[in-house]
Amino acid sequence: MDVDIVFDICCPWCYVGCRRLDQALAHRPGITPRRAWRPFLLNPDMPAEGISRHDYLARKFGNPSRVERMESAVSAAAHGAGLEIDLAAIERTPNTVLAHRLIRLAPEGAPRDSLVGALFTAYFARGVDLGDRQRLLKVAEEVGLDPAPLAQGLDGEAELAQVFSENARAHRLGVNGVPCFVFNQGLAISGAQEPEVLGCLIDTALEAETEATLSLRQT
């Protein structure tokens, strides 16, 4: 099954949503997902060096009580999904373009999937600055990737245009919030949905694929 995941690596609901997707797929061992990680820039005007998380949250939410409610909801959802999270460890909200480039430079399949998971954990559990080139490469090395070719790619402008192109494409298709999951290039759903909801959509996508295959055989 093809699963397109439109996401930003600094989005806590993407962190939760991707784990819930894994949980839904775990109940369907006969499915082999082919994940395509599609970048979405939540903060396209973010300075390259990022900004302090305190300032970012103050600008975005204003009222401290709103920040507290948001963080409580995120932490509860993450813990409920079995994820590590420590929002207090995050000092900076990063510009995520470099992280998305790194993801696209990683080999497709399991290595890229593992890198995305490690970047999520590094940011939300340890507060690693995902806008810092050396720290990004360190996370890649931690999951067994050779940092040398990745560093060479980041030294130039490899994948830069593709990141912006994918972001623009998502907006053209009407994606205005992440995560957004698209199954077999057809059925789409946005938000950090519960595993049961994602599972129903996965099943529907499989049924549609089976029906289409049968129809082709009968023609």
Secondary structure, DSSP 8 states (H G I E B T S, - for coil): -EEEEEE-TT-HHHHHHHHHHHHHHHT-TT---EEEEEE--S-TT--TT-EEHHHHHHHHH-SHHHHHHHHHHHHHHHHHTT----GGG--EE---HHHHHHHHHS-TTHHHHHHHHHHHHHHHHH---TT-HHHHHHHHHHTT--HHHHHHHHHTTTTHHHHHHHHHHHHHTT--SS-EEEETTTEEEES---HHHHHHHHHHHHHHHHHHHHHHHH-
